[in-house]
Amino acid sequence: MHLRTAVRKYHRQNAAALFNVAVWLASGQGASLEEEKMKNLLPVLVLTLATASLAHAQDNSDFSKAAANTAANLNSSGAAMFTLPESSLGSFAHSRFTNSGLFAAPLSETAPPEPLPASPAPKFVYGSRDDYRWQLALGIALFRFRSSRFYATGVGSNTSITYFTSDWLGVEGNVNTAFAPGIYLDEHVKYVSYGGGPKVAWRARKLEPWAHVLVGGAHILPQTAGAGQNGFSLQVGGGADYRIFPHLSARLEMDWVKTRFFGEWQNNAQANLDIVLHF
């Protein structure tokens, strides 16, 4: 503040001195023609310098007053608006610098994303316990019966149902029928067998080979002299299923069928062509 006051005082003194010189030069006492011409120009120059000095001094005064007024206004009213508690400022700065480390860390050091949850296994899967446990087979049977009393080849039906206790082991029950042309004066041969037992299947692919052993009974007509109509039946064989759709397969089956009728054993053969329903 003292420096600005001294500068203003200096400019005012210079302006007064220059003004006096200009007045003296304008009087023109005891000067020659050339000197009078120079004196006519000098007052203009002196007055110009005096005016500039006064304007500069006035500008410095106005600037000092404006700066003083602005500082006073800020100290009286605006300081409260921009004052923040030291604790809040410290916590804010700490949180900002702490969190900034997350953005500064390289991508290689960030934690790997969590893996997506595995999609649930579909209801139908080949070769696993998720496959359907029940199988119902319906088809056509070709049965060849051979005995010491008569031979007969009949066409009938095959019905079987299987429940799988695991992906490879099941329990099966079936019923087979066959009807052959007439013998013994137009008597027709009628055959029916039933049984149950274990079934082993390889259910790993669309083509599912399998094998089974069924033990049960059989009934045959016509009745011969000295022999009954009921007997024992043992069916051993296997086949393959081809899975067309999840609920549908085609089956080809071949079996050796051993029966006991008329007090003797018979070795027979049977072939089936079935449609298998899975549920």
Sequence and secondary structure as in RCSB ss.txt:
>XXXX:A:sequence
MHLRTAVRKYHRQNAAALFNVAVWLASGQGASLEEEKMKNLLPVLVLTLATASLAHAQDNSDFSKAAANTAANLN
SSGAAMFTLPESSLGSFAHSRFTNSGLFAAPLSETAPPEPLPASPAPKFVYGSRDDYRWQLALGIALFRFRSSRF
YATGVGSNTSITYFTSDWLGVEGNVNTAFAPGIYLDEHVKYVSYGGGPKVAWRARKLEPWAHVLVGGAHILPQTA
GAGQNGFSLQVGGGADYRIFPHLSARLEMDWVKTRFFGEWQNNAQANLDIVLHF
>XXXX:A:secstr
 HHHHHHHHHHHHHHHHHHHHHHHHHH TT  HHHHHHHHHHHHHHHHHHHHHHHHHHHHHHHHHHHHHHHHHII
IIIHHHH   HHHHHHHHHHHHHHHHHHHS GGGS            S  TTSTTS SEEEEEEEEEEEEE SS 
EEEEEEEEEEEEEESSSSEEEEEEEEEEEEEEETTTEEEEEEEEEEEEEEE  SSSEEEEEEEEEEEEEEES  T
T  SEEEEEEEEEEEEEEEETTEEEEEEEEEEEEEETTEEEEEEEEEEEEEEE 
